[in-house]
Each structure stands twice: as C-alpha cells, then as structure tokens.
Amino acid sequence: MLFIEYPKCSTCRKALKYLKDNNKEVTVRNIVEATPTKEELIAWIDKSGLEPKKFFNTCGKVYKELGLKDKVSLMSKEEIAEMLSKDGMLIKRPILVSNDVVLVGFKEESYSKVK
C-alpha cells in the first residue's frame, strides 16, 4: 500500500501509527517532496469514487489564499488534478492507496477494512 502524507500533519501521524500498530505494510511518500502527478490523481479520484473536489485540503492556507471555494465546483476532474499536482499542500491528506481502494483523510473505521 502507498501512504501519502505530510509529516508535520497530526492526522497523518495518527493514521500512520494506526497502520503500523495494525501491522499494515506501507510505502510512505511525502506529499510535498513527491507531489502526486496529474495522472496519479485522476486514477485515484476514479478509484476512490469521491467527487474530485474532495481531494482539496479545504482547511489549508493555499486553498484559502487562492479563493478556491467558489471556483472548484466549476472545474473539471482534469483541471482539478492539474491544479493539485502543482502543489502538494492543496491536497487533502493522508491518502492511502491499496489494490482495492483509495482513502482520503483518516477514519479509523475505513482504515480497519483495508487489506
């Protein structure tokens, strides 16, 4: 499994601890140092079943500075993926990618079901 995180994020640390405590093997990737590509994001959006806008870190400074709240609903999946691929801080985290599912954010209940 691939675990995409921002190391300073407390939610990411909590999620990673949960995975390790439950003996889940993951490859850890820093969302800023190795920002997901547009192609990865499109694939993950499709696999997650979520609306593309759910991949935005709506609490983040960059999201607010760019005034994206009113713009996101008018953007296509490709436009969203392109924008997210330019700045890892725009992406909601953590992201857990397994063979079966893509999870955005951390909910223990959802993580417990991942194989």
N, CA, C and O atoms as a GROMACS GRO file, in nm:
protein
  460
    1MET      N    1   0.084  -0.118   0.000
    1MET     CA    2   0.000   0.000   0.000
    1MET      C    3   0.088   0.124   0.000
    1MET      O    4   0.200   0.123   0.050
    2LEU      N    5   0.034   0.228  -0.056
    2LEU     CA    6   0.103   0.356  -0.062
    2LEU      C    7   0.033   0.452   0.034
    2LEU      O    8  -0.088   0.469   0.029
    3PHE      N    9   0.111   0.515   0.121
    3PHE     CA   10   0.060   0.610   0.218
    3PHE      C   11   0.123   0.745   0.188
    3PHE      O   12   0.245   0.762   0.198
    4ILE      N   13   0.040   0.841   0.150
    4ILE     CA   14   0.090   0.973   0.113
    4ILE      C   15   0.057   1.068   0.226
    4ILE      O   16  -0.058   1.082   0.268
    5GLU      N   17   0.161   1.135   0.276
    5GLU     CA   18   0.145   1.216   0.396
    5GLU      C   19   0.223   1.346   0.390
    5GLU      O   20   0.309   1.367   0.303
    6TYR      N   21   0.191   1.433   0.484
    6TYR     CA   22   0.271   1.550   0.515
    6TYR      C   23   0.319   1.525   0.658
    6TYR      O   24   0.237   1.526   0.750
    7PRO      N   25   0.448   1.502   0.679
    7PRO     CA   26   0.500   1.459   0.809
    7PRO      C   27   0.462   1.548   0.927
    7PRO      O   28   0.455   1.501   1.040
    8LYS      N   29   0.438   1.676   0.904
    8LYS     CA   30   0.404   1.768   1.013
    8LYS      C   31   0.255   1.764   1.048
    8LYS      O   32   0.212   1.828   1.144
    9CYS      N   33   0.178   1.692   0.971
    9CYS     CA   34   0.033   1.684   0.990
    9CYS      C   35   0.000   1.582   1.099
    9CYS      O   36   0.038   1.465   1.088
   10SER      N   37  -0.070   1.624   1.203
   10SER     CA   38  -0.102   1.534   1.314
   10SER      C   39  -0.196   1.421   1.270
   10SER      O   40  -0.185   1.309   1.320
   11THR      N   41  -0.286   1.448   1.178
   11THR     CA   42  -0.376   1.343   1.128
   11THR      C   43  -0.297   1.237   1.052
   11THR      O   44  -0.324   1.118   1.064
   12CYS      N   45  -0.199   1.281   0.974
   12CYS     CA   46  -0.114   1.186   0.902
   12CYS      C   47  -0.036   1.098   0.999
   12CYS      O   48  -0.025   0.977   0.980
   13ARG      N   49   0.018   1.159   1.103
   13ARG     CA   50   0.095   1.083   1.202
   13ARG      C   51   0.005   0.981   1.273
   13ARG      O   52   0.045   0.868   1.297
   14LYS      N   53  -0.116   1.024   1.305
   14LYS     CA   54  -0.212   0.935   1.371
   14LYS      C   55  -0.247   0.817   1.280
   14LYS      O   56  -0.252   0.703   1.325
   15ALA      N   57  -0.270   0.845   1.152
   15ALA     CA   58  -0.305   0.740   1.055
   15ALA      C   59  -0.190   0.642   1.037
   15ALA      O   60  -0.211   0.521   1.034
   16LEU      N   61  -0.068   0.694   1.026
   16LEU     CA   62   0.048   0.608   1.008
   16LEU      C   63   0.071   0.520   1.131
   16LEU      O   64   0.105   0.403   1.118
   17LYS      N   65   0.052   0.577   1.248
   17LYS     CA   66   0.063   0.499   1.372
   17LYS      C   67  -0.040   0.387   1.371
   17LYS      O   68  -0.010   0.273   1.408
   18TYR      N   69  -0.162   0.418   1.331
   18TYR     CA   70  -0.268   0.317   1.325
   18TYR      C   71  -0.226   0.202   1.232
   18TYR      O   72  -0.241   0.085   1.266
   19LEU      N   73  -0.175   0.238   1.115
   19LEU     CA   74  -0.133   0.135   1.018
   19LEU      C   75  -0.022   0.048   1.075
   19LEU      O   76  -0.026  -0.075   1.063
   20LYS      N   77   0.077   0.111   1.138
   20LYS     CA   78   0.189   0.035   1.195
   20LYS      C   79   0.143  -0.052   1.312
   20LYS      O   80   0.186  -0.167   1.325
   21ASP      N   81   0.056   0.004   1.397
   21ASP     CA   82   0.005  -0.072   1.512
   21ASP      C   83  -0.076  -0.193   1.467
   21ASP      O   84  -0.088  -0.292   1.540
   22ASN      N   85  -0.131  -0.186   1.346
   22ASN     CA   86  -0.212  -0.296   1.294
   22ASN      C   87  -0.138  -0.378   1.188
   22ASN      O   88  -0.198  -0.448   1.107
   23ASN      N   89  -0.005  -0.366   1.192
   23ASN     CA   90   0.083  -0.447   1.107
   23ASN      C   91   0.053  -0.435   0.957
   23ASN      O   92   0.063  -0.534   0.884
   24LYS      N   93   0.017  -0.316   0.914
   24LYS     CA   94  -0.005  -0.291   0.771
   24LYS      C   95   0.125  -0.238   0.712
   24LYS      O   96   0.183  -0.142   0.762
   25GLU      N   97   0.170  -0.302   0.606
   25GLU     CA   98   0.293  -0.258   0.541
   25GLU      C   99   0.259  -0.150   0.439
   25GLU      O  100   0.175  -0.169   0.351
   26VAL      N  101   0.327  -0.037   0.453
   26VAL     CA  102   0.302   0.074   0.361
   26VAL      C  103   0.434   0.134   0.314
   26VAL      O  104   0.535   0.130   0.384
   27THR      N  105   0.429   0.189   0.195
   27THR     CA  106   0.538   0.271   0.144
   27THR      C  107   0.495   0.415   0.170
   27THR      O  108   0.388   0.457   0.126
   28VAL      N  109   0.578   0.489   0.241
   28VAL     CA  110   0.544   0.626   0.279
   28VAL      C  111   0.603   0.724   0.179
   28VAL      O  112   0.719   0.713   0.139
   29ARG      N  113   0.521   0.820   0.140
   29ARG     CA  114   0.563   0.922   0.043
   29ARG      C  115   0.522   1.060   0.093
   29ARG      O  116   0.407   1.081   0.133
   30ASN      N  117   0.616   1.152   0.091
   30ASN     CA  118   0.592   1.290   0.134
   30ASN      C  119   0.517   1.364   0.023
   30ASN      O  120   0.563   1.370  -0.091
   31ILE      N  121   0.403   1.420   0.057
   31ILE     CA  122   0.316   1.485  -0.040
   31ILE      C  123   0.377   1.612  -0.101
   31ILE      O  124   0.338   1.655  -0.210
   32VAL      N  125   0.472   1.672  -0.029
   32VAL     CA  126   0.536   1.794  -0.079
   32VAL      C  127   0.660   1.761  -0.161
   32VAL      O  128   0.681   1.819  -0.268
   33GLU      N  129   0.742   1.669  -0.111
   33GLU     CA  130   0.865   1.632  -0.181
   33GLU      C  131   0.839   1.549  -0.306
   33GLU      O  132   0.916   1.555  -0.402
   34ALA      N  133   0.731   1.472  -0.305
   34ALA     CA  134   0.695   1.388  -0.420
   34ALA      C  135   0.545   1.403  -0.446
   34ALA      O  136   0.466   1.310  -0.427
   35THR      N  137   0.509   1.523  -0.488
   35THR     CA  138   0.368   1.554  -0.512
   35THR      C  139   0.311   1.461  -0.618
   35THR      O  140   0.373   1.437  -0.722
   36PRO      N  141   0.191   1.407  -0.592
   36PRO     CA  142   0.129   1.319  -0.692
   36PRO      C  143   0.114   1.388  -0.828
   36PRO      O  144   0.091   1.508  -0.836
   37THR      N  145   0.128   1.309  -0.932
   37THR     CA  146   0.114   1.362  -1.068
   37THR      C  147  -0.034   1.375  -1.104
   37THR      O  148  -0.121   1.320  -1.036
   38LYS      N  149  -0.060   1.448  -1.210
   38LYS     CA  150  -0.197   1.462  -1.260
   38LYS      C  151  -0.256   1.325  -1.290
   38LYS      O  152  -0.372   1.298  -1.257
   39GLU      N  153  -0.178   1.239  -1.353
   39GLU     CA  154  -0.225   1.106  -1.390
   39GLU      C  155  -0.258   1.022  -1.267
   39GLU      O  156  -0.359   0.952  -1.264
   40GLU      N  157  -0.171   1.028  -1.165
   40GLU     CA  158  -0.198   0.955  -1.041
   40GLU      C  159  -0.328   1.004  -0.978
   40GLU      O  160  -0.412   0.925  -0.936
   41LEU      N  161  -0.342   1.135  -0.972
   41LEU     CA  162  -0.460   1.194  -0.909
   41LEU      C  163  -0.588   1.155  -0.981
   41LEU      O  164  -0.688   1.122  -0.917
   42ILE      N  165  -0.587   1.158  -1.113
   42ILE     CA  166  -0.705   1.117  -1.190
   42ILE      C  167  -0.739   0.971  -1.159
   42ILE      O  168  -0.856   0.937  -1.138
   43ALA      N  169  -0.638   0.885  -1.158
   43ALA     CA  170  -0.661   0.743  -1.128
   43ALA      C  171  -0.717   0.726  -0.986
   43ALA      O  172  -0.809   0.646  -0.965
   44TRP      N  173  -0.664   0.799  -0.890
   44TRP     CA  174  -0.710   0.788  -0.752
   44TRP      C  175  -0.850   0.844  -0.734
   44TRP      O  176  -0.931   0.788  -0.660
   45ILE      N  177  -0.880   0.953  -0.802
   45ILE     CA  178  -1.015   1.010  -0.797
   45ILE      C  179  -1.114   0.906  -0.849
   45ILE      O  180  -1.217   0.880  -0.786
   46ASP      N  181  -1.082   0.847  -0.962
   46ASP     CA  182  -1.170   0.745  -1.021
   46ASP      C  183  -1.186   0.625  -0.928
   46ASP      O  184  -1.298   0.576  -0.907
   47LYS      N  185  -1.076   0.578  -0.872
   47LYS     CA  186  -1.079   0.459  -0.787
   47LYS      C  187  -1.150   0.486  -0.654
   47LYS      O  188  -1.212   0.396  -0.597
   48SER      N  189  -1.140   0.608  -0.605
   48SER     CA  190  -1.198   0.642  -0.475
   48SER      C  191  -1.351   0.650  -0.478
   48SER      O  192  -1.418   0.624  -0.378
   49GLY      N  193  -1.404   0.686  -0.596
   49GLY     CA  194  -1.548   0.707  -0.605
   49GLY      C  195  -1.593   0.841  -0.547
   49GLY      O  196  -1.712   0.869  -0.540
   50LEU      N  197  -1.497   0.923  -0.506
   50LEU     CA  198  -1.528   1.054  -0.448
   50LEU      C  199  -1.538   1.160  -0.557
   50LEU      O  200  -1.483   1.144  -0.666
   51GLU      N  201  -1.608   1.267  -0.526
   51GLU     CA  202  -1.608   1.382  -0.615
   51GLU      C  203  -1.465   1.438  -0.616
   51GLU      O  204  -1.398   1.439  -0.512
   52PRO      N  205  -1.418   1.484  -0.731
   52PRO     CA  206  -1.282   1.538  -0.737
   52PRO      C  207  -1.253   1.647  -0.634
   52PRO      O  208  -1.141   1.656  -0.583
   53LYS      N  209  -1.352   1.729  -0.603
   53LYS     CA  210  -1.329   1.839  -0.508
   53LYS      C  211  -1.296   1.789  -0.368
   53LYS      O  212  -1.241   1.865  -0.287
   54LYS      N  213  -1.328   1.664  -0.337
   54LYS     CA  214  -1.298   1.607  -0.206
   54LYS      C  215  -1.148   1.586  -0.185
   54LYS      O  216  -1.104   1.558  -0.074
   55PHE      N  217  -1.070   1.599  -0.292
   55PHE     CA  218  -0.925   1.584  -0.281
   55PHE      C  219  -0.856   1.714  -0.241
   55PHE      O  220  -0.735   1.716  -0.219
   56PHE      N  221  -0.931   1.822  -0.230
   56PHE     CA  222  -0.874   1.950  -0.188
   56PHE      C  223  -0.864   1.958  -0.037
   56PHE      O  224  -0.954   1.914   0.035
   57ASN      N  225  -0.754   2.013   0.011
   57ASN     CA  226  -0.735   2.043   0.153
   57ASN      C  227  -0.801   2.178   0.178
   57ASN      O  228  -0.736   2.283   0.172
   58THR      N  229  -0.931   2.175   0.205
   58THR     CA  230  -1.009   2.299   0.217
   58THR      C  231  -0.973   2.382   0.340
   58THR      O  232  -1.009   2.499   0.347
   59CYS      N  233  -0.903   2.323   0.434
   59CYS     CA  234  -0.860   2.396   0.554
   59CYS      C  235  -0.723   2.461   0.535
   59CYS      O  236  -0.678   2.538   0.620
   60GLY      N  237  -0.659   2.430   0.425
   60GLY     CA  238  -0.523   2.476   0.403
   60GLY      C  239  -0.511   2.622   0.363
   60GLY      O  240  -0.604   2.682   0.307
   61LYS      N  241  -0.398   2.678   0.394
   61LYS     CA  242  -0.366   2.818   0.366
   61LYS      C  243  -0.371   2.848   0.216
   61LYS      O  244  -0.428   2.948   0.174
   62VAL      N  245  -0.310   2.762   0.136
   62VAL     CA  246  -0.302   2.786  -0.009
   62VAL      C  247  -0.442   2.786  -0.071
   62VAL      O  248  -0.474   2.870  -0.155
   63TYR      N  249  -0.526   2.691  -0.030
   63TYR     CA  250  -0.664   2.682  -0.079
   63TYR      C  251  -0.738   2.813  -0.053
   63TYR      O  252  -0.806   2.866  -0.141
   64LYS      N  253  -0.722   2.865   0.067
   64LYS     CA  254  -0.789   2.989   0.105
   64LYS      C  255  -0.730   3.109   0.032
   64LYS      O  256  -0.804   3.197  -0.014
   65GLU      N  257  -0.598   3.114   0.022
   65GLU     CA  258  -0.532   3.226  -0.046
   65GLU      C  259  -0.574   3.236  -0.192
   65GLU      O  260  -0.588   3.346  -0.246
   66LEU      N  261  -0.594   3.121  -0.256
   66LEU     CA  262  -0.633   3.120  -0.398
   66LEU      C  263  -0.783   3.138  -0.418
   66LEU      O  264  -0.831   3.145  -0.532
   67GLY      N  265  -0.858   3.147  -0.308
   67GLY     CA  266  -1.002   3.166  -0.317
   67GLY      C  267  -1.071   3.054  -0.395
   67GLY      O  268  -1.159   3.081  -0.476
   68LEU      N  269  -1.032   2.931  -0.369
   68LEU     CA  270  -1.082   2.819  -0.449
   68LEU      C  271  -1.222   2.773  -0.412
   68LEU      O  272  -1.285   2.699  -0.488
   69LYS      N  273  -1.272   2.816  -0.298
   69LYS     CA  274  -1.404   2.770  -0.251
   69LYS      C  275  -1.511   2.783  -0.359
   69LYS      O  276  -1.588   2.690  -0.381
   70ASP      N  277  -1.515   2.897  -0.426
   70ASP     CA  278  -1.618   2.921  -0.527
   70ASP      C  279  -1.578   2.874  -0.667
   70ASP      O  280  -1.663   2.867  -0.756
   71LYS      N  281  -1.453   2.842  -0.687
   71LYS     CA  282  -1.404   2.804  -0.820
   71LYS      C  283  -1.408   2.653  -0.845
   71LYS      O  284  -1.429   2.609  -0.958
   72VAL      N  285  -1.389   2.575  -0.739
   72VAL     CA  286  -1.374   2.430  -0.752
   72VAL      C  287  -1.494   2.364  -0.818
   72VAL      O  288  -1.478   2.273  -0.900
   73SER      N  289  -1.614   2.409  -0.784
   73SER     CA  290  -1.735   2.345  -0.839
   73SER      C  291  -1.748   2.365  -0.989
   73SER      O  292  -1.823   2.293  -1.055
   74LEU      N  293  -1.676   2.461  -1.044
   74LEU     CA  294  -1.680   2.488  -1.188
   74LEU      C  295  -1.569   2.417  -1.266
   74LEU      O  296  -1.563   2.425  -1.388
   75MET      N  297  -1.482   2.349  -1.193
   75MET     CA  298  -1.365   2.286  -1.256
   75MET      C  299  -1.392   2.140  -1.292
   75MET      O  300  -1.466   2.070  -1.223
   76SER      N  301  -1.331   2.095  -1.401
   76SER     CA  302  -1.342   1.955  -1.441
   76SER      C  303  -1.245   1.871  -1.357
   76SER      O  304  -1.158   1.924  -1.289
   77LYS      N  305  -1.262   1.740  -1.364
   77LYS     CA  306  -1.172   1.649  -1.292
   77LYS      C  307  -1.028   1.671  -1.338
   77LYS      O  308  -0.936   1.673  -1.256
   78GLU      N  309  -1.009   1.689  -1.468
   78GLU     CA  310  -0.874   1.709  -1.521
   78GLU      C  311  -0.814   1.839  -1.472
   78GLU      O  312  -0.695   1.845  -1.439
   79GLU      N  313  -0.895   1.945  -1.466
   79GLU     CA  314  -0.846   2.075  -1.417
   79GLU      C  315  -0.809   2.066  -1.268
   79GLU      O  316  -0.708   2.121  -1.225
   80ILE      N  317  -0.891   1.995  -1.193
   80ILE     CA  318  -0.862   1.978  -1.050
   80ILE      C  319  -0.733   1.899  -1.032
   80ILE      O  320  -0.647   1.939  -0.953
   81ALA      N  321  -0.719   1.789  -1.104
   81ALA     CA  322  -0.598   1.707  -1.093
   81ALA      C  323  -0.474   1.787  -1.133
   81ALA      O  324  -0.369   1.775  -1.069
   82GLU      N  325  -0.486   1.866  -1.236
   82GLU     CA  326  -0.374   1.951  -1.280
   82GLU      C  327  -0.334   2.049  -1.170
   82GLU      O  328  -0.215   2.063  -1.140
   83MET      N  329  -0.431   2.115  -1.111
   83MET     CA  330  -0.403   2.213  -1.006
   83MET      C  331  -0.341   2.145  -0.884
   83MET      O  332  -0.244   2.195  -0.827
   84LEU      N  333  -0.397   2.032  -0.843
   84LEU     CA  334  -0.345   1.961  -0.726
   84LEU      C  335  -0.202   1.912  -0.748
   84LEU      O  336  -0.122   1.911  -0.654
   85SER      N  337  -0.171   1.873  -0.870
   85SER     CA  338  -0.037   1.820  -0.900
   85SER      C  339   0.071   1.928  -0.893
   85SER      O  340   0.190   1.897  -0.888
   86LYS      N  341   0.030   2.053  -0.893
   86LYS     CA  342   0.126   2.164  -0.888
   86LYS      C  343   0.169   2.201  -0.746
   86LYS      O  344   0.273   2.264  -0.727
   87ASP      N  345   0.087   2.161  -0.645
   87ASP     CA  346   0.118   2.199  -0.507
   87ASP      C  347   0.059   2.096  -0.411
   87ASP      O  348  -0.062   2.090  -0.392
   88GLY      N  349   0.146   2.016  -0.351
   88GLY     CA  350   0.102   1.911  -0.259
   88GLY      C  351   0.023   1.963  -0.140
   88GLY      O  352  -0.057   1.889  -0.082
   89MET      N  353   0.044   2.090  -0.103
   89MET     CA  354  -0.028   2.145   0.011
   89MET      C  355  -0.176   2.170  -0.020
   89MET      O  356  -0.255   2.196   0.071
   90LEU      N  357  -0.213   2.163  -0.146
   90LEU     CA  358  -0.354   2.177  -0.183
   90LEU      C  359  -0.431   2.046  -0.164
   90LEU      O  360  -0.554   2.045  -0.163
   91ILE      N  361  -0.358   1.936  -0.149
   91ILE     CA  362  -0.420   1.804  -0.147
   91ILE      C  363  -0.457   1.762  -0.004
   91ILE      O  364  -0.376   1.773   0.088
   92LYS      N  365  -0.579   1.716   0.012
   92LYS     CA  366  -0.623   1.662   0.141
   92LYS      C  367  -0.538   1.539   0.172
   92LYS      O  368  -0.507   1.460   0.083
   93ARG      N  369  -0.504   1.524   0.297
   93ARG     CA  370  -0.417   1.415   0.336
   93ARG      C  371  -0.461   1.358   0.470
   93ARG      O  372  -0.535   1.422   0.544
   94PRO      N  373  -0.416   1.238   0.499
   94PRO     CA  374  -0.335   1.149   0.417
   94PRO      C  375  -0.418   1.082   0.307
   94PRO      O  376  -0.541   1.087   0.308
   95ILE      N  377  -0.348   1.022   0.213
   95ILE     CA  378  -0.411   0.940   0.110
   95ILE      C  379  -0.353   0.799   0.125
   95ILE      O  380  -0.231   0.781   0.130
   96LEU      N  381  -0.441   0.701   0.130
   96LEU     CA  382  -0.399   0.562   0.138
   96LEU      C  383  -0.447   0.492   0.011
   96LEU      O  384  -0.566   0.489  -0.018
   97VAL      N  385  -0.352   0.437  -0.063
   97VAL     CA  386  -0.383   0.371  -0.190
   97VAL      C  387  -0.350   0.223  -0.175
   97VAL      O  388  -0.235   0.185  -0.152
   98SER      N  389  -0.453   0.140  -0.189
   98SER     CA  390  -0.432  -0.005  -0.187
   98SER      C  391  -0.476  -0.061  -0.322
   98SER      O  392  -0.518   0.014  -0.410
   99ASN      N  393  -0.467  -0.192  -0.337
   99ASN     CA  394  -0.514  -0.254  -0.462
   99ASN      C  395  -0.663  -0.233  -0.482
   99ASN      O  396  -0.710  -0.226  -0.596
  100ASP      N  397  -0.737  -0.225  -0.372
  100ASP     CA  398  -0.882  -0.222  -0.379
  100ASP      C  399  -0.945  -0.084  -0.364
  100ASP      O  400  -1.054  -0.060  -0.416
  101VAL      N  401  -0.877   0.006  -0.295
  101VAL     CA  402  -0.943   0.130  -0.255
  101VAL      C  403  -0.845   0.246  -0.244
  101VAL      O  404  -0.724   0.226  -0.228
  102VAL      N  405  -0.899   0.368  -0.253
  102VAL     CA  406  -0.823   0.489  -0.224
  102VAL      C  407  -0.901   0.564  -0.116
  102VAL      O  408  -1.018   0.596  -0.134
  103LEU      N  409  -0.834   0.590  -0.004
  103LEU     CA  410  -0.897   0.663   0.106
  103LEU      C  411  -0.830   0.799   0.120
  103LEU      O  412  -0.708   0.810   0.114
  104VAL      N  413  -0.912   0.901   0.139
  104VAL     CA  414  -0.862   1.038   0.156
  104VAL      C  415  -0.902   1.083   0.296
  104VAL      O  416  -1.018   1.073   0.335
  105GLY      N  417  -0.803   1.132   0.372
  105GLY     CA  418  -0.828   1.165   0.512
  105GLY      C  419  -0.810   1.039   0.596
  105GLY      O  420  -0.773   0.934   0.545
  106PHE      N  421  -0.836   1.051   0.725
  106PHE     CA  422  -0.820   0.935   0.813
  106PHE      C  423  -0.945   0.913   0.896
  106PHE      O  424  -0.984   0.997   0.977
  107LYS      N  425  -1.006   0.798   0.874
  107LYS     CA  426  -1.115   0.750   0.959
  107LYS      C  427  -1.078   0.607   0.994
  107LYS      O  428  -1.065   0.521   0.907
  108GLU      N  429  -1.062   0.583   1.124
  108GLU     CA  430  -1.017   0.451   1.170
  108GLU      C  431  -1.106   0.340   1.115
  108GLU      O  432  -1.057   0.234   1.077
  109GLU      N  433  -1.235   0.363   1.112
  109GLU     CA  434  -1.329   0.262   1.062
  109GLU      C  435  -1.297   0.222   0.918
  109GLU      O  436  -1.298   0.104   0.884
  110SER      N  437  -1.270   0.321   0.833
  110SER     CA  438  -1.236   0.293   0.693
  110SER      C  439  -1.102   0.221   0.681
  110SER      O  440  -1.088   0.127   0.604
  111TYR      N  441  -1.004   0.266   0.759
  111TYR     CA  442  -0.871   0.205   0.755
  111TYR      C  443  -0.876   0.060   0.802
  111TYR      O  444  -0.800  -0.024   0.753
  112SER      N  445  -0.964   0.030   0.896
  112SER     CA  446  -0.971  -0.106   0.951
  112SER      C  447  -1.017  -0.208   0.847
  112SER      O  448  -0.992  -0.327   0.862
  113LYS      N  449  -1.083  -0.161   0.742
  113LYS     CA  450  -1.135  -0.251   0.639
  113LYS      C  451  -1.036  -0.274   0.524
  113LYS      O  452  -1.059  -0.360   0.439
  114VAL      N  453  -0.928  -0.199   0.523
  114VAL     CA  454  -0.830  -0.210   0.415
  114VAL      C  455  -0.744  -0.334   0.435
  114VAL      O  456  -0.695  -0.360   0.545
  115LYS      N  457  -0.727  -0.408   0.326
  115LYS     CA  458  -0.647  -0.532   0.333
  115LYS      C  459  -0.505  -0.505   0.289
  115LYS      O  460  -0.422  -0.596   0.288
   0.00000   0.00000   0.00000
